[in-house]
Amino acid sequence: MAVVIPDETLYAAHLTAAELKQELAVLLFERDRLTLMQAAELAEMRPIPFQHLLAAGAFARSSIGPWWTRRAWSSIPAKRKRLLARWKSTPSCC
């Protein structure tokens, strides 16, 4: 399915098409709508770089929008903490 977003909208949001896909993928992953693999595919990234994007916390609450509620946001940090704990416990290979 193709979604057409006018260039003017991306310009107004100060986003590139790739950044919009990443933000959408992070949002859907953090709301448990997509698995990690599905979200990485949506963001057009490999899984490990997508995990790094999540761990970096590159997407602040303000970038998601003013409609984002405190109740929904409260479940997100725990998921990030679990991901970070898993990465710290695994040896780096590269």
C-alpha distance (Angstrom), angle and dihedral (degrees) to the residues before:
residue distance angle dihedral
M1 . . .
A2 3.77 . .
V3 3.79 122.9 .
V4 3.78 116.0 -161.8
I5 3.79 116.1 -150.2
P6 3.80 116.0 -178.5
D7 3.79 116.9 -117.4
E8 3.80 88.3 -124.6
T9 3.81 89.8 62.1
L10 3.80 92.4 51.3
Y11 3.79 90.2 46.4
A12 3.81 91.6 50.5
A13 3.81 90.3 49.8
H14 3.83 90.9 47.2
L15 3.82 89.8 -125.6
T16 3.76 136.4 128.6
A17 3.80 119.6 -138.9
A18 3.82 89.6 -104.5
E19 3.82 92.1 51.7
L20 3.79 91.0 49.9
K21 3.81 90.8 52.3
Q22 3.80 90.0 49.3
E23 3.80 93.1 49.5
L24 3.78 91.7 48.2
A25 3.80 91.7 47.5
V26 3.81 92.3 49.8
L27 3.80 91.8 47.4
L28 3.80 93.8 49.6
F29 3.82 92.1 44.9
E30 3.79 93.2 49.6
R31 3.79 91.0 48.9
D32 3.85 88.9 52.3
R33 3.80 92.1 -116.2
L34 3.82 93.7 120.5
T35 3.78 133.9 31.6
L36 3.77 119.4 -121.3
M37 3.80 91.5 -99.9
Q38 3.80 93.3 48.2
A39 3.81 91.8 48.2
A40 3.81 91.6 48.3
E41 3.80 89.7 51.6
L42 3.80 91.3 49.4
A43 3.80 89.7 50.8
E44 3.82 88.5 47.7
M45 3.79 90.0 -124.3
R46 3.76 135.2 122.6
P47 3.84 113.3 -105.2
I48 3.82 98.0 -107.8
P49 3.84 95.9 52.2
F50 3.81 88.1 45.2
Q51 3.82 89.5 53.6
H52 3.80 88.8 50.8
L53 3.80 88.9 51.8
L54 3.81 89.6 53.3
A55 3.79 93.5 45.8
A56 3.77 92.8 49.1
G57 3.78 89.0 59.3
A58 3.78 88.4 -135.3
F59 3.78 90.6 162.6
A60 3.77 111.9 68.8
R61 3.78 122.9 -163.7
S62 3.80 90.1 -105.5
S63 3.81 92.2 59.4
I64 3.79 91.1 58.0
G65 3.77 93.2 59.7
P66 3.79 142.7 -100.7
W67 3.80 92.5 -84.6
W68 3.79 91.1 68.5
T69 3.79 108.3 112.2
R70 3.79 127.2 -138.6
R71 3.81 91.1 -126.9
A72 3.80 93.5 56.7
W73 3.81 92.7 42.6
S74 3.81 93.0 54.1
S75 3.82 92.5 73.7
I76 3.80 94.9 54.1
P77 3.82 103.2 72.2
A78 3.81 92.5 54.8
K79 3.79 90.6 56.9
R80 3.79 91.0 50.6
K81 3.83 90.5 48.4
R82 3.80 90.8 53.0
L83 3.81 90.7 50.6
L84 3.81 91.9 48.9
A85 3.81 92.2 48.2
R86 3.80 90.5 51.4
W87 3.82 92.2 50.1
K88 3.79 92.9 48.0
S89 3.79 91.4 52.5
T90 3.81 94.9 51.5
P91 3.81 120.2 78.5
S92 3.78 115.1 -115.9
C93 3.75 113.6 -113.9
C94 3.80 100.7 -173.9
